[in-house]
């Protein structure tokens, strides 16, 4: 008899503690919740760059482990409810940007979701790959131009 507990834990983590199971726009909702968490967290705790990178690495590792476990045990390679990739990608898109500026966060969110949904350039090629790394990597790649757009806006506004 196979132990289902790791799959349940992996599914719960991969669904970002249940958000992925929301029936409409789970990736967008998970990304938005990530922005809200970052906003609230930085209003209470000073997040230095090293802490932001540490949070990203934890989210990335959690997503990789959950995706690997789910794929290894016969699950879909990238189910719609698996949103930890959006969470890690959205967090990466916000690294080192001011999280108390609505315009910067809104633009970064919009750009991240646009690149994640449309999957231009190499993002589309990576999205066609299989495995836990591929599940996470397309969103990491979508975060790069989103971060660049947020950074440019930040420098123009300041």
Residue, then its C-alpha position, 0 to 999 in steps of 0.5 A: x500500500x503506497x503512502x499518499x501523505x507525501x502526495x497530499x503534502x506536495x499537492x498542498x504545497x504546489x497549490x500554494x496552500x490551497x489557492x491553486x484549487x480555486x476554480x478560476x484563474x488560480x495562477x493569477x490569484x496566486x500571483x496576486x496573493x504573493x504581491x499582497x504577502x510581499x506588501x504586508x511583509x515589508x510593511x512589518x519587517x525590513x527585507x534586505x536583498x539577501x532575505x528576499x533572495x532567501x525567500x525566493x530560493x525557499x519558494x523555488x525549492x518547495x516548488x521543485x520538490x513538490x513538482x518532482x514528487x507529483x510527477x514521479x508518482x504519476x501525476x500530471x506534469x504541470x496541472x492547472x492547480x499547481x501554482x507554486x511556479x507562479x508564486x516563485x516567479x512573482x516573488x522573483x519579479x519583485x526582488x529589490x523593487x519597492x513593495x510599498x509602491x502601488x504602481x510598480x507592484x501593479x506593473x510588475x504583476x501585469x507584466x509577469x502575468x502577461x509573459x507567463x500567459x503568452x509565453x513569448x521567446x524562449x519561455x514557450x520552448x521551456x514550457x514544452x519541456x518536461x520535468x519539475x525543472x521545466x514546470x518552474x523554469x518558464x515562470x522564472x523566465x517570465x519574471x525576468x522581463x517583468x522585473x526589468x519593467x518594474x525596475x525601469x518604472x521605479x527609476x523613472x518615478x524616483 
